[in-house]
Amino acid sequence: MSSPQKVPSFTGSLLKYKCPNCRQGNIFLNKSVFPLGQAFKMVDRCTICDEKMQKEHYRGGGMNYALTVMLFFLNILWYWPIFGISYKDNSFFYFLGASTLVVVLAQPWLMRISLVVYLYLTIKYRSNNGKHK
Protein backbone atom coordinates (compact mmCIF):
# COMPACT_ATOMS: atom_id res chain seq x y z
CA MET A 1 0.00 0.00 0.00
CA SER A 2 1.51 3.32 -1.02
CA SER A 3 1.54 6.30 1.27
CA PRO A 4 -0.60 9.27 0.23
CA GLN A 5 1.32 11.85 -1.76
CA LYS A 6 1.69 15.24 -0.11
CA VAL A 7 -0.29 17.95 -1.92
CA PRO A 8 1.90 20.96 -2.79
CA SER A 9 0.86 24.17 -1.09
CA PHE A 10 -1.41 26.44 -3.16
CA THR A 11 0.13 29.68 -1.89
CA GLY A 12 3.71 28.41 -2.06
CA SER A 13 3.24 27.13 -5.60
CA LEU A 14 1.62 30.37 -6.70
CA LEU A 15 4.40 32.53 -5.24
CA LYS A 16 7.11 30.28 -6.71
CA TYR A 17 5.44 30.50 -10.15
CA LYS A 18 4.75 26.76 -10.41
CA CYS A 19 2.30 25.08 -12.79
CA PRO A 20 -1.30 25.39 -11.54
CA ASN A 21 -2.11 21.86 -12.74
CA CYS A 22 0.64 19.87 -10.99
CA ARG A 23 2.20 22.64 -8.83
CA GLN A 24 5.68 21.34 -9.66
CA GLY A 25 6.79 22.56 -13.09
CA ASN A 26 7.94 26.14 -13.73
CA ILE A 27 5.72 28.59 -15.62
CA PHE A 28 8.48 31.00 -16.68
CA LEU A 29 11.75 30.18 -18.43
CA ASN A 30 13.72 32.51 -16.10
CA LYS A 31 13.26 32.36 -12.34
CA SER A 32 14.19 36.05 -12.05
CA VAL A 33 12.57 39.06 -13.70
CA PHE A 34 16.01 40.17 -14.85
CA PRO A 35 16.86 40.72 -17.68
CA LEU A 36 13.58 42.57 -18.17
CA GLY A 37 13.41 41.68 -21.87
CA GLN A 38 12.99 38.00 -20.97
CA ALA A 39 10.99 38.39 -17.74
CA PHE A 40 7.71 37.20 -19.24
CA LYS A 41 8.86 34.35 -21.46
CA MET A 42 6.77 31.34 -20.53
CA VAL A 43 7.14 27.67 -21.27
CA ASP A 44 4.63 26.43 -23.84
CA ARG A 45 3.83 23.34 -21.81
CA CYS A 46 4.66 22.20 -18.29
CA THR A 47 7.66 19.87 -18.23
CA ILE A 48 6.03 17.70 -15.52
CA CYS A 49 2.37 17.32 -16.57
CA ASP A 50 2.35 18.67 -20.15
CA GLU A 51 -0.37 21.25 -19.33
CA LYS A 52 -0.58 24.05 -21.89
CA MET A 53 0.45 27.29 -20.16
CA GLN A 54 -0.59 29.83 -22.75
CA LYS A 55 -4.34 29.28 -22.80
CA GLU A 56 -5.28 32.45 -24.66
CA HIS A 57 -3.74 35.71 -25.71
CA TYR A 58 -4.92 37.30 -22.48
CA ARG A 59 -1.95 37.97 -20.23
CA GLY A 60 -3.63 39.02 -16.99
CA GLY A 61 -4.05 42.72 -17.78
CA GLY A 62 -7.13 43.24 -15.64
CA MET A 63 -5.54 41.43 -12.73
CA ASN A 64 -2.42 43.56 -13.16
CA TYR A 65 -4.53 46.73 -13.05
CA ALA A 66 -6.21 45.61 -9.83
CA LEU A 67 -2.90 44.73 -8.16
CA THR A 68 -1.35 48.02 -9.28
CA VAL A 69 -4.20 50.10 -7.84
CA MET A 70 -4.12 48.04 -4.64
CA LEU A 71 -0.38 48.58 -4.21
CA PHE A 72 -0.74 52.27 -5.00
CA PHE A 73 -3.20 52.76 -2.15
CA LEU A 74 -1.47 50.34 0.24
CA ASN A 75 1.61 52.56 0.09
CA ILE A 76 -0.12 54.77 2.63
CA LEU A 77 0.60 52.09 5.26
CA TRP A 78 4.33 52.86 5.17
CA TYR A 79 4.28 56.47 3.96
CA TRP A 80 1.91 57.97 6.52
CA PRO A 81 3.72 56.78 9.70
CA ILE A 82 7.12 57.84 8.34
CA PHE A 83 6.40 61.17 6.62
CA GLY A 84 2.81 62.03 7.49
CA ILE A 85 0.14 63.35 5.14
CA SER A 86 -1.70 66.62 5.57
CA TYR A 87 -4.08 68.66 3.49
CA LYS A 88 -2.37 71.89 4.69
CA ASP A 89 0.86 71.42 2.75
CA ASN A 90 2.15 69.55 -0.32
CA SER A 91 2.68 66.23 1.51
CA PHE A 92 -0.17 64.59 -0.40
CA PHE A 93 1.58 65.29 -3.70
CA TYR A 94 4.81 63.84 -2.30
CA PHE A 95 2.82 60.74 -1.33
CA LEU A 96 1.45 60.47 -4.88
CA GLY A 97 4.99 60.76 -6.28
CA ALA A 98 6.41 58.17 -3.90
CA SER A 99 3.52 55.77 -4.59
CA THR A 100 3.97 56.15 -8.33
CA LEU A 101 7.69 55.39 -8.00
CA VAL A 102 7.02 52.26 -5.91
CA VAL A 103 4.39 50.99 -8.36
CA VAL A 104 6.65 51.58 -11.38
CA LEU A 105 9.55 49.77 -9.72
CA ALA A 106 7.33 46.85 -8.67
CA GLN A 107 5.67 46.51 -12.08
CA PRO A 108 7.69 43.51 -13.39
CA TRP A 109 6.76 41.46 -10.31
CA LEU A 110 3.15 42.67 -10.41
CA MET A 111 2.84 41.67 -14.07
CA ARG A 112 4.28 38.21 -13.36
CA ILE A 113 2.09 37.52 -10.36
CA SER A 114 -1.03 38.76 -12.19
CA LEU A 115 -0.35 36.33 -15.02
CA VAL A 116 0.19 33.49 -12.55
CA VAL A 117 -3.01 34.33 -10.64
CA TYR A 118 -4.90 34.33 -13.96
CA LEU A 119 -3.50 30.88 -14.79
CA TYR A 120 -4.44 29.59 -11.32
CA LEU A 121 -7.99 30.86 -11.85
CA THR A 122 -8.34 29.19 -15.25
CA ILE A 123 -6.42 25.91 -14.81
CA LYS A 124 -7.75 23.38 -12.32
CA TYR A 125 -5.40 21.48 -9.98
CA ARG A 126 -5.40 17.72 -10.61
CA SER A 127 -4.27 15.50 -7.78
CA ASN A 128 -3.45 12.54 -10.04
CA ASN A 129 0.20 13.63 -10.42
CA GLY A 130 -0.95 16.32 -12.80
CA LYS A 131 -1.47 13.90 -15.69
CA HIS A 132 -4.38 14.40 -18.05
CA LYS A 133 -6.78 11.49 -18.32
C-alpha positions as MATLAB code, in Angstrom:
seq = 'MSSPQKVPSFTGSLLKYKCPNCRQGNIFLNKSVFPLGQAFKMVDRCTICDEKMQKEHYRGGGMNYALTVMLFFLNILWYWPIFGISYKDNSFFYFLGASTLVVVLAQPWLMRISLVVYLYLTIKYRSNNGKHK';
ca = [
       0.000    0.000    0.000;
       1.505    3.320   -1.022;
       1.542    6.297    1.267;
      -0.597    9.270    0.235;
       1.324   11.855   -1.764;
       1.691   15.237   -0.106;
      -0.285   17.953   -1.924;
       1.904   20.960   -2.792;
       0.859   24.171   -1.090;
      -1.407   26.442   -3.159;
       0.131   29.682   -1.888;
       3.711   28.413   -2.061;
       3.237   27.131   -5.601;
       1.620   30.375   -6.700;
       4.401   32.534   -5.243;
       7.105   30.277   -6.713;
       5.438   30.500  -10.149;
       4.751   26.763  -10.412;
       2.304   25.083  -12.792;
      -1.301   25.390  -11.541;
      -2.106   21.864  -12.738;
       0.642   19.874  -10.985;
       2.201   22.643   -8.835;
       5.678   21.336   -9.661;
       6.792   22.563  -13.092;
       7.944   26.136  -13.734;
       5.723   28.593  -15.622;
       8.484   31.000  -16.676;
      11.751   30.181  -18.434;
      13.718   32.511  -16.102;
      13.262   32.357  -12.343;
      14.187   36.049  -12.052;
      12.573   39.064  -13.697;
      16.011   40.173  -14.849;
      16.859   40.723  -17.683;
      13.582   42.568  -18.173;
      13.406   41.680  -21.867;
      12.990   38.002  -20.966;
      10.994   38.388  -17.743;
       7.705   37.203  -19.243;
       8.861   34.350  -21.465;
       6.768   31.343  -20.531;
       7.136   27.670  -21.266;
       4.632   26.435  -23.841;
       3.828   23.337  -21.811;
       4.659   22.200  -18.291;
       7.665   19.866  -18.226;
       6.031   17.705  -15.523;
       2.374   17.317  -16.568;
       2.348   18.666  -20.151;
      -0.371   21.254  -19.326;
      -0.582   24.050  -21.886;
       0.450   27.287  -20.159;
      -0.592   29.833  -22.750;
      -4.340   29.280  -22.798;
      -5.281   32.453  -24.661;
      -3.736   35.708  -25.709;
      -4.917   37.298  -22.476;
      -1.947   37.971  -20.226;
      -3.629   39.020  -16.989;
      -4.049   42.725  -17.780;
      -7.131   43.243  -15.644;
      -5.542   41.430  -12.726;
      -2.417   43.563  -13.159;
      -4.532   46.733  -13.050;
      -6.214   45.609   -9.835;
      -2.904   44.726   -8.162;
      -1.346   48.021   -9.275;
      -4.197   50.099   -7.845;
      -4.124   48.043   -4.640;
      -0.378   48.581   -4.215;
      -0.740   52.269   -4.999;
      -3.200   52.762   -2.153;
      -1.468   50.343    0.237;
       1.612   52.559    0.086;
      -0.121   54.775    2.627;
       0.603   52.095    5.264;
       4.335   52.861    5.168;
       4.277   56.472    3.957;
       1.910   57.975    6.521;
       3.723   56.779    9.700;
       7.123   57.843    8.342;
       6.397   61.168    6.618;
       2.807   62.027    7.487;
       0.137   63.352    5.143;
      -1.698   66.619    5.572;
      -4.079   68.665    3.491;
      -2.369   71.890    4.688;
       0.856   71.416    2.745;
       2.148   69.555   -0.320;
       2.681   66.235    1.507;
      -0.173   64.587   -0.403;
       1.576   65.288   -3.697;
       4.813   63.841   -2.302;
       2.819   60.744   -1.335;
       1.453   60.468   -4.882;
       4.987   60.764   -6.285;
       6.414   58.166   -3.902;
       3.519   55.768   -4.591;
       3.973   56.149   -8.329;
       7.690   55.386   -7.999;
       7.019   52.257   -5.909;
       4.386   50.992   -8.363;
       6.652   51.581  -11.384;
       9.554   49.771   -9.715;
       7.334   46.850   -8.666;
       5.673   46.511  -12.084;
       7.686   43.507  -13.392;
       6.761   41.462  -10.311;
       3.148   42.666  -10.411;
       2.841   41.668  -14.072;
       4.281   38.214  -13.365;
       2.091   37.516  -10.355;
      -1.028   38.762  -12.187;
      -0.350   36.330  -15.022;
       0.185   33.486  -12.546;
      -3.011   34.333  -10.643;
      -4.901   34.333  -13.956;
      -3.502   30.884  -14.790;
      -4.440   29.591  -11.321;
      -7.993   30.865  -11.850;
      -8.337   29.186  -15.250;
      -6.420   25.910  -14.809;
      -7.749   23.381  -12.320;
      -5.403   21.478   -9.977;
      -5.402   17.724  -10.607;
      -4.266   15.504   -7.780;
      -3.449   12.543  -10.039;
       0.196   13.629  -10.415;
      -0.951   16.315  -12.804;
      -1.471   13.895  -15.687;
      -4.377   14.402  -18.049;
      -6.780   11.486  -18.319;
];
